[in-house]
Amino acid sequence: MNRLGKKANETLIEMALSADGEECNGPETISTAGSEIPSSSEGLSSTETTLLIPEHQVSGRKYNLFLKRRLRIDKRHQSKDSIFFRDGVRRIDFVLSYVDDLNKEWEKKLERRKEFESNLQKAGLELETEDKKESEDGKIFFVKIHAPWEVLITYAEVLNIKVPIRENDIPPMVENPLDCVLFPLRLPEKVMHPEPDYFTAPFSKDKQELYLINDESTFFSPSMRNRIVNYILTRCPYGTEEGKKKFGIKRLLNNGTYTAAYPLHDCQYWKKASDPNCDSERYTLYMEWARFLRFYKEQPLVLIRKYYGEKIGIYFAWLGFYTEMLFLAAVVGLICFLYGLFTMDENMSSKEICDPAIGGEIIMCPLCDRDCEYWRLNTTCESSQYSHLFDNVATLFFAIFMGIWVTLFLEFWKRRQARLKYEWDLVDFEEEQQQLQLRPEYEAKCTQKKKNPVTQEMEPYLPLTSQAVRFCISGATVLFWVSLIIASMIAVIVYRLAVYAAFASLMENTQTLQPISGVLTPQLATSVTASCLNFVIIMILNFFYERIAIWITDMEIPRTHMEYENRLTMKMFLFQFVNYYSSCFYVAFFKGKFVGYPGAYTYMFNRWRNEECDPAGCLIELTTQLTIVMAGKQIWGNIQEAIVPWICNWWGRRKARNNPENLYSRWEQDHDLQTFGALGLFYEYLEMVIQFGFITLFVASFPLAPLLALMNNILEIRVDSWKLTTQYRRPVAAKAHSIGVWQEILNGMAILSVVTNAFIVAFTSDMIPRLVYYYAYFENEHSPMSGYINNSLSVFLISDFPKGNEPKENPENFVICRYRDYRYPPDHEKKYTHTMQFWHILAAKLAFIIIMEHVVFIVKFFVAWMIPDVPADVKAKIKREKYLTQKILHEYELEKLKERLCQGDTRATEKEFIATEGRMELSRAM
């Protein structure tokens, strides 16, 4: 293998101090000081200080050659749309920006920057500063950072980065016979697999000859390089303030010392870079992935992972897999909907309601006290027909199907995730140091220290009493906001109760509304307006709670990055769960269940009468609620994700967009983009998990929910890719081997969805009462469902209304009215008490819930048991790679020992030689 790497003691070409002596304010900052790494007391752990870069003295000959080469470059002719230093050789791995504002904090910020950049140079990084005169607006300084080879190999070992050792010799999978059919969905091979597949091993400075290092400048990908530089930036100290050591770029960004810190995109997204050394991966991603016209194409996951890192790659892999699985659910849901549509005319219940001789002769009791009038059942003809679209036999089938579908989705995703872990070298990744390492904020805020029982090192810790106080405050805050959601939901319920009478009076007395009164009933008008009001309240509460959740999570001072993300995830999900689903739970399980009967209605706060369901059931109202909240959230989310960043970027670039390329530099172009942020993916996952809840928890009421989700997700993938590629700065690459705590949340929602759908079918839809009537209470053998409507309505004697509750007017002098319940008539000895049919129906509902839950759970667990989490071929490949890696490493050690023996090294004993051969034999046996 070709090896062009430098030895550990070779010179690091660094930059000298500017002639005028201004630190960080000149056009270029060059250091001739020896490279150092800050000690562990300055922000690096003892593990890292054992792998520090040794001091290097710059060779005079090489330094002169370097200066001569740089002087040959005419900076006036060099394009500023470049990702290299002015010498055109050293790649820009990171950029810091700041504004030199002359306020009272100016001197303190200057001192911080001076100390911070000095420590970065001691850590081996090379800096080059662009003066504000060179910037587009004449106000912003840009500090460009380059990580030389010695820094990269040092921290590659610290971060346990895996690098290639040999090309993969495992034969590819057998071709799929459907490849010909799926060919139009495929992307070109060079896009899907931009580089060969390799066996990899963790990098070690002492074994550089072992790795396939063909070119030092390209051996570490740009995403690896910016991850290493970001690791240094987050731990680099900048001084002591108020008796505490301060470090980390995040604090400097928060206090305004720097205005931004970001890695560069490799080119403009709409055209390739003019530099042949640039891969123009951003352009490829835009052309093949981020454009909406490519919505039917597969995603270039390998390229996404290479450019953005594994954490973003795994998100798009999960989103793409979720969307693929939604296709099956959407097809089945559409079939169930079409079944309801085609059988609408055969529905006996809606026929009887619409029949003037049946529904037209049934007088219903008023839906509110005093102001509402008696009404005829056939006025709800249209709504009863629409209700059949979703309340039919197919609803039961679809609820059971979705319970099994969600299990298949989660189990097949585990297999897909296992395959990605192997392909992306994450098999031995147990949550990398980037996730398990102490957060800089934790180290800064925790002044007390204790010995770690594992490492036997002193490390900061938060006392138990302080943790308890912080958790109490956090818990109380979350409880207060959840209570606020419940209070807002009660307010919406009060709105429903208060405005129903107004809608009923308005529609009856307004002549212009008479033509649509059959479709727009008072119940529907109240439900639609209440759903819209509820959606607005949801969005407002979300806006405020997102900031509160971040604040209380920061206040808890989580120890690691993983703890921080998990705590924030649980807080946000708990809030969003209550916020988005509370109104649906109310309509599904509470509305119309505690109404009472005429003459003995139940009242909320002894003032507002509880809502009743439509004679055709509450399912159509649940469908309305679900559609408005789900569709509204998706539309609003896409507006936030696409239009808002585009407007912000357009506004920020309105002056610079007319500048020629040689004046508008690559670092300035990226500076004007939006920041993706550490929580960018968190919100993406949260949005999709909330959608997952809509299509699983309440899918029995709306079979078209998966179809809406499918169409949204096809758009979502392209919107997310477009905004990430064109509207946001390049995120810092991060590793992740799974979707994290979201997997457990999805599992919990999958189990809960079986329960909720069973209850919706039993208590919200009319399926169980119809089945009981069909088999036990039918009146006509030739048409068992005829007479069902009359059977489901009880009789009330109008003279039994309490004084003050009866309607103001009874122009037709009705004697009786009907209401939706199973109670004895007024002439019965048990008048107005529940009939035996009521108890039969209740028993049937409970039996149905128990049977459906057990059947679905048994099938779910059987399917989960049948499908292994890791495919057999992936297990074989993992074993093969481990074996070959161990073999290569042991052969390398053996060759080294042989060389030492040949050179007469007395330390290379025969025992050591035999031990190495023994390890090789053991690896072969394994």
C-alpha positions, -999 to +999 in steps of 0.1 A: +000+000+000+012+035-008+022+055+023+028+092+020+024+102+057+048+122+077+066+108+107+056+120+142+087+142+146+083+160+113+078+198+111+044+215+115+042+245+092+025+272+113+017+308+108+038+336+122+026+366+141+016+396+120+042+423+117+020+450+134+016+428+165-022+431+166-036+398+178-064+385+156-071+418+140-046+417+112-053+402+078-033+371+087-021+356+120+010+334+118+026+316+147+062+303+150+057+291+185+060+254+193+028+234+192+014+225+226-018+209+239-034+224+269-029+203+300-058+184+316-064+213+340-071+236+310-100+215+297-086+183+284-089+150+302-059+129+313-067+104+286-063+131+259-031+145+274-014+111+270-018+116+232-006+152+229+013+164+199+050+168+209+066+203+204+081+208+169+108+232+159+101+247+125+129+239+100+144+271+086+148+256+051+112+243+050+099+276+064+117+296+037+103+273+010+068+278+025+071+316+024+085+316-011+056+294-023+031+317-006+046+348-021+041+334-056+004+335-050-013+366-063-041+372-038-058+396-061-064+368-086-074+341-061-111+335-059-125+341-025-151+314-032-125+289-019-123+265+009-085+269+013-061+293+030-045+319+009-017+295+000-042+274-018-030+243+000-043+242+036-080+234+038-103+256+059-118+232+085-136+257+106-144+294+106-150+318+136-164+353+131-167+383+153-176+420+151-151+444+166-177+467+183-163+494+206-186+490+236-178+486+273-172+448+268-147+454+239-115+450+259-128+419+277-138+403+244-105+412+228-086+396+257-108+364+255-102+361+218-065+367+222-062+340+249-085+316+231-067+318+197-034+316+214-045+283+230-058+270+197-023+276+182-008+258+212-031+229+204-015+227+170-042+244+149-033+270+123-052+303+120-056+329+093-076+360+099-095+380+073-096+417+082-130+434+084-120+455+054-120+424+033-156+415+043-187+424+023-201+447+050-168+460+063-176+450+099-169+413+104-136+396+110-133+359+100-108+336+116-101+305+094-089+274+111-069+245+096-060+213+114-026+200+102-018+163+099-003+159+134-035+173+150-057+151+130-039+119+138-037+128+175-074+134+179-084+107+156-069+084+182-086+103+210-120+100+193-114+064+183-121+072+146-122+042+123-102+044+091-096+020+061-071-008+064-081-030+035-108-030+007-138-051+015-135-085-001-169-099+010-190-105-022-220-082-026-256-093-019-274-113-046-292-090-070-328-083-063-351-097-090-371-065-087-341-043-096-354-039-132-387-027-120-371-004-094-345+010-118-363+043-124-361+049-086-324+043-085-297+070-084-264+067-104-239+043-087-213+070-083-238+090-062-250+061-041-215+047-035-190+075-040-161+055-027-152+018-023-161-002+009-133-009+033-126-029+063-118-004+091-100-002+124-096+025+151-068+048+142-035+046+161-005+070+156+019+042+162+005+020+134+002+045+105+018+021+080-012-002+086-038+022+071-046+030+034-031+066+035-027+075-001-030+113+005-028+130+038-049+159+026-079+137+018-074+107+042-097+123+067-129+134+051-141+170+057-167+159+081-141+140+102-119+171+101-146+195+113-156+171+140-120+170+153-117+208+152-150+212+169-139+188+197-109+210+203-129+242+202-154+230+228-125+223+252-101+251+246-097+275+276-098+312+273-089+324+308-102+327+343-132+349+353-147+352+388-123+326+400-135+299+376-117+286+346-136+293+314-134+273+282-153+263+251-165+280+220-202+278+231-196+302+260-177+326+237-207+325+213-232+331+242-213+361+256-208+377+222-170+373+219-176+354+186-207+358+165-206+324+147-186+292+145-191+268+116-175+245+091-177+255+054-198+240+027-175+227-001-191+248-029-221+267-039-251+244-042-261+254-077-228+249-094-196+229-090-165+244-074-139+257-099-111+241-078-105+205-091-094+195-055-129+201-043-154+172-045-184+195-048-205+171-027-229+198-018-237+204-055-242+166-060-266+164-030-286+193-043-289+180-078-297+144-069-314+147-035-326+181-024-348+190-055-384+182-052-385+168-087-364+139-074-390+130-048-394+095-064-357+087-062-339+068-034-318+088-010-279+088-013-275+078+023-237+071+020-231+106+006-253+122+032-234+104+059-200+114+044-210+150+041-231+156+072-220+128+095-237+097+109-262+115+131-279+133+103-275+103+080-294+080+104-322+105+107-328+106+069-324+068+068-351+064+094-374+090+077-370+073+044-377+039+058-408+052+077-421+068+045-416+035+026-435+016+052-463+042+052-470+034+015-484+000+026-505+015+054-517+043+030-529+018+004-548-003+029-563+028+045-574+041+011-590+007+003-609+009+036-621+044+028-632+034-007-651+005+009-670+030+030-676+053+000-690+025-022-712+011+005-726+044+016-758+039-003-763+005+013-760+018+049-794+011+066-788+036+094-783+066+072-812+054+049-835+055+079-822+089+091-827+104+056-861+088+050-888+114+056-912+087+068-887+076+095-861+103+102-885+130+092-911+119+118-886+115+147-886+146+169-853+150+188-850+167+221-833+201+221-795+201+223-793+230+247-815+245+274-841+272+267-827+286+235-826+255+214-857+241+197-869+206+189-855+193+156-862+164+132-837+136+129-835+138+091-817+172+093-786+152+100-789+132+069-757+143+052-735+140+083-748+105+089-739+095+054-704+110+057-700+092+091-703+059+073-672+066+054-652+061+085-676+041+108-679+007+090-667-028+092-635-019+075-626+003+105-622-027+127-600-045+101-579-014+096-574-009+134-562-045+137-540-041+106-523-010+120-515-027+152-496-053+132-482-028+108-465-007+136-448-039+149-435-047+114-423-012+110-403-012+143-389-047+138-378-041+102-363-007+112-341-026+137-329-048+109-323-018+087-305+000+115-283-030+121-273-030+085-264+007+086-244+002+118-222-023+099-219-003+067-211+029+085-186+013+109-207+018+140-208-018+152-185-013+182-198+022+188-212+022+222-220+059+223-188+077+214-169+100+237-187+129+220-219+116+236-206+102+269-180+128+276-187+154+303-205+185+289-183+216+291-212+234+309-212+206+335-175+209+341-178+247+343-207+249+367-198+220+390-170+233+413-169+203+436-149+172+426-147+136+436-127+106+424-142+085+397-142+048+409-135+036+374-108+059+361-095+069+396-094+105+384-108+136+401-138+149+381-165+174+388-199+164+403-232+179+413-241+173+450-272+152+456-290+180+474-285+204+445-297+177+421-329+172+442-337+209+443-332+213+405-353+182+398-381+195+420-381+229+402-380+212+369-408+188+377-430+216+391-425+236+359-434+207+337-465+200+358-475+236+357-474+236+319-492+203+315-519+218+338-520+248+316-527+226+286-555+208+305-569+242+315-568+254+278-586+222+267-613+228+293-616+264+280-622+250+245-648+226+259-665+256+275-664+273+242-681+244+225-708+244+251-713+282+251-714+287+213-735+258+203-768+275+211-756+306+192-748+285+161-781+268+163-800+301+166-779+317+139-784+289+113-821+287+120-828+324+117-804+333+089-820+327+055-787+327+036-775+297+056-806+276+049-793+259+017-762+245+035-779+238+068-780+201+059-742+199+056-732+226+081-751+215+111-746+233+145-727+203+157-703+204+128-699+242+129-691+240+166-666+211+161-648+228+132-644+262+149-634+246+182-608+224+164-593+255+147-592+274+181-576+244+197-549+243+170-541+280+175-538+274+212-515+243+206-492+264+185-490+292+210-483+269+239-456+251+219-438+283+211-434+292+248-429+257+261-400+250+238-380+277+254-391+268+289-380+231+283-346+241+272-342+265+301-352+239+328-330+213+311-300+237+312-309+244+349-306+206+357-270+206+344-270+171+329-237+154+331-233+142+295-246+152+261-267+120+260-283+128+293-291+163+281-307+151+249-327+124+267-340+147+294-350+174+269-366+147+247-388+134+275-399+169+286-408+180+251-425+148+242-446+147+274-457+182+267-464+177+230-482+145+237-506+162+261-508+193+239-516+176+206-536+146+217-557+159+246-584+173+224-586+140+204-588+120+236-616+142+248-637+137+217-629+100+215-635+090+251-654+117+270-677+136+247-712+123+248-704+098+275-715+117+306-745+136+292-774+123+314-808+124+299-836+151+293-847+163+327-815+152+344-787+165+323-751+168+337-736+202+337-700+215+337-695+239+366-732+237+372-737+261+342-729+245+308-747+213+297-723+186+286-720+180+248-740+153+231-728+132+201-744+134+167-772+107+163-748+089+139-720+089+166-690+109+177-666+093+152-671+119+125-662+147+150-631+128+160-622+126+123-627+163+120-606+171+150-578+148+139-578+161+103-576+198+113-549+193+140-528+169+119-531+187+086-526+221+102-495+210+120-480+196+088-487+227+068-475+250+096-444+228+100-434+230+063-439+268+063-416+271+093-390+248+079-389+261+043-403+296+039-390+312+071-353+303+066-356+313+029-370+347+038-343+352+065-315+343+041-329+364+013-331+394+037-296+388+050-281+385+014-301+413-002-270+435-004-244+409-011-263+390-038-251+414-065-215+411-055-191+393-078-177+360-067-142+374-059-157+398-034-183+376-017-162+349-001-172+313+007-170+320+045-192+351+041-217+332+020-220+305+047-220+331+074-252+346+059-270+313+061-291+301+090-277+280+119-289+244+121-281+242+158-275+214+181-312+208+185-320+209+148-325+171+145-344+170+178-372+191+164-373+170+132-376+138+152-402+153+174-423+164+145-423+129+129-430+111+162-460+133+169-472+125+134-466+088+141-489+092+171-517+106+149-515+077+125-514+050+152-533+062+182-564+074+164-562+057+130-594+037+136-613+070+132-595+082+101-581+055+076-568+083+054-543+095+081-515+073+067-521+086+032-519+122+045-487+113+064-472+097+033-478+127+011-464+150+039-433+128+044-425+127+006-425+165+008-408+165+042-377+146+030-372+171+001-379+201+023-355+189+050-328+181+024-333+214+006-331+235+037-301+216+050-283+219+016-292+254+006-305+274+036-283+263+065-247+264+074-230+230+073-236+213+106-208+199+126-206+162+119-216+139+148-219+101+153-249+082+162-256+044+158-294+047+163-323+071+167-317+070+204-345+074+230-370+080+202-370+042+196-383+036+231-410+063+226-421+047+194-423+013+211-444+028+239-468+045+214-471+013+194-484-005+225-507+024+235-521+025+200-536-010+204-555+001+235-567+035+221-580+019+188-598-008+207-615+018+228-623+040+198-640+010+179-658+000+211-669+033+226-666+060+199-680+042+169-714+026+166-701-007+155-707-027+187-743-014+193-751-022+156-736-057+160-756-063+192-788-052+175-780-073+144-776-105+164-798-101+194-824-073+190-833-073+153-870-069+144-870-080+107-853-113+098-851-103+061-835-070+070-818-073+104-806-037+105-839-021+098-853-004+128-819+002+144-822+040+146-856+038+163-842+012+187-811+033+196-833+064+205-851+065+238-884+084+245-888+114+268-921+130+279-918+167+273-939+175+303-912+160+325-888+188+317-878+207+349-891+242+350-866+266+335-849+239+313-877+234+287-874+252+253-890+286+251-912+276+222-930+245+212-950+257+182-961+223+170-971+211+205-949+181+205-956+156+234-926+135+233-890+138+220-862+113+214-826+112+227-796+090+221-795+064+248-809+031+260-834+039+287-869+028+296-899+050+283-918+073+306-947+048+309-925+021+322-922+013+359-884+018+356-887+049+335-856+067+324-833+040+338-810+019+316-825-010+298-810-045+297-799-038+261-776-010+275-758-035+297-756-061+269-739-035+247-715-024+276-706-061+282-700-066+244-678-034+243-656-046+272-654-081+257-644-067+224-616-046+239-602-076+258-604-099+228-590-073+203-561-063+226-551-099+233-553-109+196-532-080+184-507-082+212-502-120+206-497-113+169-473-084+177-452-104+200-451-134+177-440-112+147-414-095+169-401-129+179-400-143+144-381-113+129-344-112+142-331-077+149-299-083+130-300-100+095-280-132+092-258-118+064-249-088+085-239-111+114-216-130+091-201-098+077-194-085+112-177-117+122-157-117+090-146-081+094-136-086+131-116-117+121-098-100+092-091-069+113-076-089+141-056-109+116-042-078+099-033-062+132-016-093+145+003-098+113+015-062+116+027-068+151+044-100+141+062-082+112+074-055+136+087-081+160+106-099+132+122-066+121+133-059+157+147-094+160+166-090+127+180-057+139+192-074+171+167-056+195+171-075+227+137-063+239+119-084+212+120-116+232+110-151+220+081-151+244+067-120+229+070-135+194+052-167+205+025-147+222+018-127+190+016-159+170-008-174+196-031-144+193-032-149+155-041-186+160-068-176+185-084-151+161-085-177+134-102-201+157-128-175+167 
